[in-house]
Amino acid sequence: MTKKDIVMKIAEETGLKQIDVKLVVQKTLDHITNAVAAGVTVELRNFGIFKVKVRRPRIGRNPKTGVTVAIPERKVVTFKSGMIMKKKVVK
């Protein structure tokens, strides 16, 4: 499912114009992205939690050459689904 599909479904169900729905969906995603980029945890009740996690530096290995490589610390975005989503997926 794409963002366009979401916009079209919401527009059908609510009777709102697609352009207005698209603006609201995009602004919502922008605010979530900006908050997570700033290191803020975003919790959407019953949907899930987006947060930034720091991966520790480690030693990796190039599988082709076998040479060890230092992998630096980095930040990654994680998502943990909420209870309602978990129940619907398990169903």
VMD Tcl script that draws the C-alpha trace (Angstrom):
set ca {
  {0.00 0.00 0.00}
  {1.37 3.39 -0.96}
  {0.71 6.86 0.40}
  {-1.48 7.49 -2.65}
  {-3.61 4.43 -1.79}
  {-4.03 5.69 1.78}
  {-5.06 9.14 0.54}
  {-7.59 7.68 -1.89}
  {-9.15 5.39 0.75}
  {-9.47 8.21 3.29}
  {-10.95 10.54 0.65}
  {-13.52 7.88 -0.33}
  {-14.50 7.14 3.26}
  {-14.74 10.76 4.40}
  {-15.95 12.53 1.28}
  {-13.06 15.00 1.49}
  {-11.07 16.11 -1.54}
  {-7.98 14.03 -2.28}
  {-5.78 17.15 -2.34}
  {-6.87 18.08 1.21}
  {-6.35 14.54 2.50}
  {-2.94 14.37 0.79}
  {-1.89 17.60 2.53}
  {-2.94 16.31 5.96}
  {-1.26 12.92 5.46}
  {1.96 14.56 4.22}
  {2.05 17.06 7.09}
  {1.51 14.22 9.58}
  {4.40 12.25 8.10}
  {6.59 15.38 8.02}
  {6.00 16.04 11.72}
  {6.74 12.41 12.63}
  {9.94 12.50 10.53}
  {11.12 15.80 12.02}
  {10.46 14.64 15.58}
  {12.31 11.34 15.10}
  {15.20 13.16 13.37}
  {15.45 15.42 16.43}
  {15.69 12.34 18.67}
  {12.14 12.58 20.03}
  {10.17 9.37 20.55}
  {6.84 9.46 18.68}
  {4.11 7.37 20.28}
  {0.86 6.88 18.42}
  {-1.45 5.07 20.84}
  {-2.62 1.66 19.64}
  {-0.52 2.02 16.47}
  {3.10 2.00 17.57}
  {6.23 3.83 18.70}
  {8.95 5.32 16.51}
  {12.26 6.05 18.19}
  {15.95 6.45 17.47}
  {18.31 3.81 18.74}
  {22.11 4.04 18.73}
  {23.95 0.99 17.44}
  {27.29 0.46 19.11}
  {30.46 0.38 17.04}
  {31.62 -3.11 16.12}
  {34.08 -5.06 14.06}
  {32.73 -6.51 10.81}
  {34.24 -8.63 8.09}
  {34.14 -8.21 4.34}
  {32.71 -11.56 3.18}
  {34.46 -11.35 -0.19}
  {38.00 -10.63 1.02}
  {37.82 -11.69 4.67}
  {39.35 -8.38 5.79}
  {38.07 -7.04 9.12}
  {36.52 -3.58 9.07}
  {35.63 -1.23 11.91}
  {31.94 -0.29 11.72}
  {31.30 3.03 13.48}
  {28.45 3.85 15.85}
  {25.28 4.91 14.05}
  {21.69 5.88 14.70}
  {18.77 3.85 13.37}
  {15.02 4.36 13.52}
  {13.05 1.56 15.18}
  {9.33 0.87 15.22}
  {7.48 -1.15 17.82}
  {3.89 -1.95 16.95}
  {1.06 -1.19 19.37}
  {-1.37 -3.69 20.88}
  {-4.21 -3.21 18.40}
  {-1.88 -3.68 15.42}
  {-0.30 -6.75 17.01}
  {-3.73 -8.32 17.60}
  {-4.88 -7.65 14.03}
  {-1.69 -9.10 12.54}
  {-1.79 -12.24 14.70}
  {-5.48 -12.86 13.92}
}
mol new
graphics top color blue
foreach p $ca { graphics top sphere $p radius 0.5 }
foreach p [lrange $ca 0 end-1] q [lrange $ca 1 end] { graphics top cylinder $p $q radius 0.2 }
display resetview
